[in-house]
Amino acid sequence: MDDADRAALAQLARDHRNRSLEQAEVLPSPYVKVNGFLPQADHDELFKAIVAAESEYVSNAMDGRRALVLYPAPAIAELFAAQILRVAPSLVEPLGFRTEDLVAPTARDLAVTASGHGDFFGPHRDDTGPLATPETQARRVSLAFHLNSVPKRFEGGELRLYDYRVFNDESVPANTFAALEPEDNTLIAFLSSTRHDVASVRFEDNAFAGRRFSITGSFSIPS
């Protein structure tokens, strides 16, 4: 068998795989959505704190993403971490995990993202990547908590969770997705293995307090 024959066989194998993938059922990635996650007084105190910390944010701009980030979150984020602990079973069990098998994030594990005009985060997974650490690979359930001024002053910024197909017992992302609006005081929990992104934000005056704010963290397996 010469090189041309080997190349032809490889192409046939790729074509067969692609046809099989196209025929596989497209399934929605699971997630849990909680509206009104924090009591209003706690929400307002947290929002005030993350806006007041404007000078402490740094850019995370690189290929595939752009925004301002604050890590770790302000100490007041303990309000959020405490609420996560209180409702942990309702977040992780619908996604196939037992609460006792996972470690919930503390306030020191949380990051705040402030997204202004043109900011985005391209398709990625939270449990892997070119610079993945053991801590990254231990993530199992990702959390995205949205806060913003009311009324909302930006457009776009949807959290998009990509559908998937199962092929040879492997989950393969599809091109379709569920687009979840970044609604104020709303928490989204989803599998850290889910391919997802954040759509570009459109914001005319780009004032800091009117940005798309999110607090992110994850439940992980013990190290």
C-alpha atoms as a printed R data frame, in Angstrom:
    type eleno elety resid chain resno       x      y      z
1   ATOM     1    CA   MET     A     1   0.000  0.000  0.000
2   ATOM     2    CA   ASP     A     2   1.517  3.303 -1.049
3   ATOM     3    CA   ASP     A     3   1.043  6.777  0.459
4   ATOM     4    CA   ALA     A     4  -1.822  7.610 -1.903
5   ATOM     5    CA   ASP     A     5  -3.735  4.510 -0.803
6   ATOM     6    CA   ARG     A     6  -3.177  5.326  2.859
7   ATOM     7    CA   ALA     A     7  -4.413  8.892  2.310
8   ATOM     8    CA   ALA     A     8  -7.497  7.628  0.491
9   ATOM     9    CA   LEU     A     9  -8.307  5.193  3.319
10  ATOM    10    CA   ALA     A    10  -7.849  7.954  5.915
11  ATOM    11    CA   GLN     A    11 -10.207 10.195  3.973
12  ATOM    12    CA   LEU     A    12 -12.803  7.408  3.775
13  ATOM    13    CA   ALA     A    13 -12.572  6.974  7.554
14  ATOM    14    CA   ARG     A    14 -13.048 10.716  8.099
15  ATOM    15    CA   ASP     A    15 -16.017 10.786  5.729
16  ATOM    16    CA   HIS     A    16 -17.616  7.828  7.539
17  ATOM    17    CA   ARG     A    17 -17.153  9.512 10.915
18  ATOM    18    CA   ASN     A    18 -18.621 12.782  9.657
19  ATOM    19    CA   ARG     A    19 -21.662 11.020  8.169
20  ATOM    20    CA   SER     A    20 -22.176  9.123 11.430
21  ATOM    21    CA   LEU     A    21 -21.956 12.357 13.415
22  ATOM    22    CA   GLU     A    22 -24.479 14.067 11.158
23  ATOM    23    CA   GLN     A    23 -26.913 11.217 11.686
24  ATOM    24    CA   ALA     A    24 -26.488 11.160 15.490
25  ATOM    25    CA   GLU     A    25 -29.217 12.837 17.511
26  ATOM    26    CA   VAL     A    26 -28.525 16.378 18.696
27  ATOM    27    CA   LEU     A    27 -29.047 16.637 22.454
28  ATOM    28    CA   PRO     A    28 -29.335 19.795 24.582
29  ATOM    29    CA   SER     A    29 -26.665 20.374 27.211
30  ATOM    30    CA   PRO     A    30 -28.291 20.264 30.659
31  ATOM    31    CA   TYR     A    31 -28.320 23.259 32.962
32  ATOM    32    CA   VAL     A    32 -30.069 24.607 36.048
33  ATOM    33    CA   LYS     A    33 -31.353 28.179 36.132
34  ATOM    34    CA   VAL     A    34 -32.291 29.944 39.387
35  ATOM    35    CA   ASN     A    35 -33.992 33.339 39.179
36  ATOM    36    CA   GLY     A    36 -33.776 35.702 42.147
37  ATOM    37    CA   PHE     A    37 -30.836 33.733 43.535
38  ATOM    38    CA   LEU     A    38 -29.834 36.180 46.290
39  ATOM    39    CA   PRO     A    39 -32.140 38.035 48.669
40  ATOM    40    CA   GLN     A    40 -32.470 41.573 47.330
41  ATOM    41    CA   ALA     A    41 -30.528 43.206 50.178
42  ATOM    42    CA   ASP     A    42 -27.591 40.791 49.702
43  ATOM    43    CA   HIS     A    43 -27.705 41.280 45.938
44  ATOM    44    CA   ASP     A    44 -27.601 45.065 46.280
45  ATOM    45    CA   GLU     A    45 -24.691 44.944 48.743
46  ATOM    46    CA   LEU     A    46 -22.721 42.601 46.474
47  ATOM    47    CA   PHE     A    47 -23.404 44.655 43.349
48  ATOM    48    CA   LYS     A    48 -22.311 47.855 45.113
49  ATOM    49    CA   ALA     A    49 -19.049 46.191 46.178
50  ATOM    50    CA   ILE     A    50 -18.082 44.841 42.758
51  ATOM    51    CA   VAL     A    51 -18.736 48.219 41.126
52  ATOM    52    CA   ALA     A    52 -16.794 50.075 43.845
53  ATOM    53    CA   ALA     A    53 -13.752 47.850 43.118
54  ATOM    54    CA   GLU     A    54 -13.433 49.262 39.566
55  ATOM    55    CA   SER     A    55  -9.764 50.234 39.991
56  ATOM    56    CA   GLU     A    56  -8.821 46.658 40.951
57  ATOM    57    CA   TYR     A    57  -9.972 44.962 37.735
58  ATOM    58    CA   VAL     A    58  -7.414 43.878 35.144
59  ATOM    59    CA   SER     A    59  -7.770 42.975 31.481
60  ATOM    60    CA   ASN     A    60  -7.839 39.294 30.498
61  ATOM    61    CA   ALA     A    61  -7.599 40.103 26.785
62  ATOM    62    CA   MET     A    62  -6.000 37.380 24.679
63  ATOM    63    CA   ASP     A    63  -6.939 35.266 21.675
64  ATOM    64    CA   GLY     A    64 -10.519 34.137 22.170
65  ATOM    65    CA   ARG     A    65 -11.598 36.451 24.972
66  ATOM    66    CA   ARG     A    66 -11.701 40.033 26.216
67  ATOM    67    CA   ALA     A    67 -13.081 41.581 29.402
68  ATOM    68    CA   LEU     A    68 -12.031 43.001 32.763
69  ATOM    69    CA   VAL     A    69 -11.671 40.551 35.641
70  ATOM    70    CA   LEU     A    70 -11.363 40.748 39.398
71  ATOM    71    CA   TYR     A    71  -9.862 37.713 41.113
72  ATOM    72    CA   PRO     A    72 -10.531 36.817 43.776
73  ATOM    73    CA   ALA     A    73 -13.936 38.397 44.224
74  ATOM    74    CA   PRO     A    74 -14.386 40.949 47.035
75  ATOM    75    CA   ALA     A    75 -14.845 39.513 50.537
76  ATOM    76    CA   ILE     A    76 -18.528 40.433 50.366
77  ATOM    77    CA   ALA     A    77 -18.873 37.546 47.872
78  ATOM    78    CA   GLU     A    78 -19.071 35.345 50.958
79  ATOM    79    CA   LEU     A    79 -22.813 36.110 50.765
80  ATOM    80    CA   PHE     A    80 -22.904 34.383 47.400
81  ATOM    81    CA   ALA     A    81 -20.702 31.454 48.470
82  ATOM    82    CA   ALA     A    82 -22.895 30.861 51.532
83  ATOM    83    CA   GLN     A    83 -26.026 30.742 49.381
84  ATOM    84    CA   ILE     A    84 -24.321 28.253 47.048
85  ATOM    85    CA   LEU     A    85 -23.726 25.952 50.017
86  ATOM    86    CA   ARG     A    86 -27.335 26.252 51.164
87  ATOM    87    CA   VAL     A    87 -28.769 25.182 47.810
88  ATOM    88    CA   ALA     A    88 -25.961 22.913 46.560
89  ATOM    89    CA   PRO     A    89 -28.118 19.767 46.103
90  ATOM    90    CA   SER     A    90 -30.547 21.608 43.813
91  ATOM    91    CA   LEU     A    91 -27.628 22.707 41.626
92  ATOM    92    CA   VAL     A    92 -25.508 19.577 41.256
93  ATOM    93    CA   GLU     A    93 -27.925 16.654 41.596
94  ATOM    94    CA   PRO     A    94 -29.968 17.507 38.458
95  ATOM    95    CA   LEU     A    95 -26.627 17.409 36.609
96  ATOM    96    CA   GLY     A    96 -25.833 13.883 37.785
97  ATOM    97    CA   PHE     A    97 -23.619 14.465 40.837
98  ATOM    98    CA   ARG     A    98 -23.997 13.793 44.539
99  ATOM    99    CA   THR     A    99 -23.422 16.851 46.688
100 ATOM   100    CA   GLU     A   100 -21.127 14.946 49.043
101 ATOM   101    CA   ASP     A   101 -18.796 14.026 46.159
102 ATOM   102    CA   LEU     A   102 -18.022 17.642 45.243
103 ATOM   103    CA   VAL     A   103 -16.368 20.624 46.907
104 ATOM   104    CA   ALA     A   104 -18.259 23.908 46.664
105 ATOM   105    CA   PRO     A   105 -16.389 27.136 45.792
106 ATOM   106    CA   THR     A   106 -15.451 29.529 48.580
107 ATOM   107    CA   ALA     A   107 -15.386 33.310 48.202
108 ATOM   108    CA   ARG     A   108 -11.633 33.078 47.471
109 ATOM   109    CA   ASP     A   109 -12.346 30.776 44.507
110 ATOM   110    CA   LEU     A   110 -14.731 33.188 42.789
111 ATOM   111    CA   ALA     A   111 -13.933 35.619 39.985
112 ATOM   112    CA   VAL     A   112 -15.870 38.658 38.805
113 ATOM   113    CA   THR     A   113 -16.006 39.583 35.115
114 ATOM   114    CA   ALA     A   114 -17.036 43.040 33.900
115 ATOM   115    CA   SER     A   115 -17.829 42.955 30.178
116 ATOM   116    CA   GLY     A   116 -18.145 46.180 28.219
117 ATOM   117    CA   HIS     A   117 -18.669 47.056 24.569
118 ATOM   118    CA   GLY     A   118 -17.139 44.445 22.256
119 ATOM   119    CA   ASP     A   119 -16.112 42.102 25.070
120 ATOM   120    CA   PHE     A   120 -16.703 38.370 24.601
121 ATOM   121    CA   PHE     A   121 -15.459 34.888 25.507
122 ATOM   122    CA   GLY     A   122 -15.071 32.436 22.636
123 ATOM   123    CA   PRO     A   123 -16.108 28.750 22.691
124 ATOM   124    CA   HIS     A   124 -14.363 26.752 25.408
125 ATOM   125    CA   ARG     A   125 -14.789 24.215 28.205
126 ATOM   126    CA   ASP     A   126 -14.113 24.961 31.859
127 ATOM   127    CA   ASP     A   127 -12.463 21.627 32.657
128 ATOM   128    CA   THR     A   128  -9.771 21.615 30.005
129 ATOM   129    CA   GLY     A   129  -7.658 23.845 27.795
130 ATOM   130    CA   PRO     A   130  -4.077 24.422 26.643
131 ATOM   131    CA   LEU     A   131  -3.061 25.780 30.062
132 ATOM   132    CA   ALA     A   132  -5.239 23.469 32.162
133 ATOM   133    CA   THR     A   133  -4.050 22.824 35.712
134 ATOM   134    CA   PRO     A   134  -5.088 19.968 38.030
135 ATOM   135    CA   GLU     A   135  -7.534 22.414 39.609
136 ATOM   136    CA   THR     A   136  -9.040 23.126 36.176
137 ATOM   137    CA   GLN     A   137  -9.378 19.436 35.370
138 ATOM   138    CA   ALA     A   138 -11.134 18.807 38.697
139 ATOM   139    CA   ARG     A   139 -14.085 21.057 37.791
140 ATOM   140    CA   ARG     A   140 -17.404 19.289 37.363
141 ATOM   141    CA   VAL     A   141 -20.226 21.859 37.682
142 ATOM   142    CA   SER     A   142 -19.664 25.461 36.569
143 ATOM   143    CA   LEU     A   143 -21.558 28.428 37.987
144 ATOM   144    CA   ALA     A   144 -22.309 31.762 36.323
145 ATOM   145    CA   PHE     A   145 -24.146 34.374 38.387
146 ATOM   146    CA   HIS     A   146 -25.297 37.469 36.536
147 ATOM   147    CA   LEU     A   147 -25.646 40.958 37.979
148 ATOM   148    CA   ASN     A   148 -26.350 44.211 36.213
149 ATOM   149    CA   SER     A   149 -27.913 47.613 36.709
150 ATOM   150    CA   VAL     A   150 -31.684 47.807 36.402
151 ATOM   151    CA   PRO     A   151 -32.801 48.650 33.825
152 ATOM   152    CA   LYS     A   152 -30.090 46.800 31.909
153 ATOM   153    CA   ARG     A   153 -27.901 49.158 29.879
154 ATOM   154    CA   PHE     A   154 -26.174 46.723 27.504
155 ATOM   155    CA   GLU     A   155 -27.295 44.299 24.822
156 ATOM   156    CA   GLY     A   156 -25.937 40.893 23.874
157 ATOM   157    CA   GLY     A   157 -23.680 38.971 26.223
158 ATOM   158    CA   GLU     A   158 -25.774 35.792 26.133
159 ATOM   159    CA   LEU     A   159 -24.276 32.694 27.756
160 ATOM   160    CA   ARG     A   160 -24.484 30.079 24.990
161 ATOM   161    CA   LEU     A   161 -24.433 26.395 25.944
162 ATOM   162    CA   TYR     A   162 -23.748 24.226 22.916
163 ATOM   163    CA   ASP     A   163 -25.776 21.134 22.144
164 ATOM   164    CA   TYR     A   164 -23.921 17.860 21.566
165 ATOM   165    CA   ARG     A   165 -24.002 14.511 19.809
166 ATOM   166    CA   VAL     A   166 -22.827 11.182 21.216
167 ATOM   167    CA   PHE     A   167 -20.439  9.294 18.932
168 ATOM   168    CA   ASN     A   168 -18.516  6.182 20.038
169 ATOM   169    CA   ASP     A   169 -19.399  7.042 23.658
170 ATOM   170    CA   GLU     A   170 -17.823 10.458 23.181
171 ATOM   171    CA   SER     A   171 -19.648 13.787 23.510
172 ATOM   172    CA   VAL     A   172 -19.076 15.948 20.435
173 ATOM   173    CA   PRO     A   173 -20.292 19.587 20.377
174 ATOM   174    CA   ALA     A   174 -22.901 20.524 17.807
175 ATOM   175    CA   ASN     A   175 -23.255 23.888 16.071
176 ATOM   176    CA   THR     A   176 -26.544 24.716 17.801
177 ATOM   177    CA   PHE     A   177 -26.908 26.113 21.310
178 ATOM   178    CA   ALA     A   178 -29.205 27.457 23.995
179 ATOM   179    CA   ALA     A   179 -28.705 31.232 24.376
180 ATOM   180    CA   LEU     A   180 -29.334 32.305 27.983
181 ATOM   181    CA   GLU     A   181 -29.873 35.998 28.632
182 ATOM   182    CA   PRO     A   182 -27.681 37.480 31.392
183 ATOM   183    CA   GLU     A   183 -30.618 38.379 33.631
184 ATOM   184    CA   ASP     A   184 -29.897 40.251 36.854
185 ATOM   185    CA   ASN     A   185 -29.719 38.090 40.014
186 ATOM   186    CA   THR     A   186 -29.866 34.860 38.009
187 ATOM   187    CA   LEU     A   187 -27.607 31.840 38.519
188 ATOM   188    CA   ILE     A   188 -26.834 29.255 35.837
189 ATOM   189    CA   ALA     A   189 -25.254 25.898 36.755
190 ATOM   190    CA   PHE     A   190 -24.002 23.614 33.975
191 ATOM   191    CA   LEU     A   191 -21.532 20.807 33.387
192 ATOM   192    CA   SER     A   192 -17.949 22.063 33.234
193 ATOM   193    CA   SER     A   193 -17.442 19.762 30.226
194 ATOM   194    CA   THR     A   194 -20.046 21.726 28.230
195 ATOM   195    CA   ARG     A   195 -18.722 23.741 25.314
196 ATOM   196    CA   HIS     A   196 -19.945 27.304 25.831
197 ATOM   197    CA   ASP     A   197 -19.208 30.913 25.071
198 ATOM   198    CA   VAL     A   198 -20.315 34.462 25.874
199 ATOM   199    CA   ALA     A   199 -21.656 36.485 22.937
200 ATOM   200    CA   SER     A   200 -20.219 39.917 22.224
201 ATOM   201    CA   VAL     A   201 -21.581 42.730 24.392
202 ATOM   202    CA   ARG     A   202 -23.005 45.891 22.834
203 ATOM   203    CA   PHE     A   203 -22.937 48.930 25.120
204 ATOM   204    CA   GLU     A   204 -23.057 52.470 23.759
205 ATOM   205    CA   ASP     A   205 -21.721 54.584 26.630
206 ATOM   206    CA   ASN     A   206 -19.674 51.767 28.257
207 ATOM   207    CA   ALA     A   207 -19.985 53.251 31.766
208 ATOM   208    CA   PHE     A   208 -18.481 50.820 34.264
209 ATOM   209    CA   ALA     A   209 -21.565 50.436 36.486
210 ATOM   210    CA   GLY     A   210 -23.679 49.507 33.458
211 ATOM   211    CA   ARG     A   211 -21.497 46.612 32.287
212 ATOM   212    CA   ARG     A   212 -22.396 42.929 32.134
213 ATOM   213    CA   PHE     A   213 -21.158 41.591 35.470
214 ATOM   214    CA   SER     A   214 -20.848 37.908 36.286
215 ATOM   215    CA   ILE     A   215 -19.428 35.924 39.166
216 ATOM   216    CA   THR     A   216 -18.037 32.528 38.230
217 ATOM   217    CA   GLY     A   217 -16.837 29.494 40.115
218 ATOM   218    CA   SER     A   218 -17.271 25.750 40.126
219 ATOM   219    CA   PHE     A   219 -17.968 22.634 42.139
220 ATOM   220    CA   SER     A   220 -14.960 20.337 41.884
221 ATOM   221    CA   ILE     A   221 -13.917 16.860 42.881
222 ATOM   222    CA   PRO     A   222 -11.619 16.797 45.932
223 ATOM   223    CA   SER     A   223  -7.898 17.057 45.205
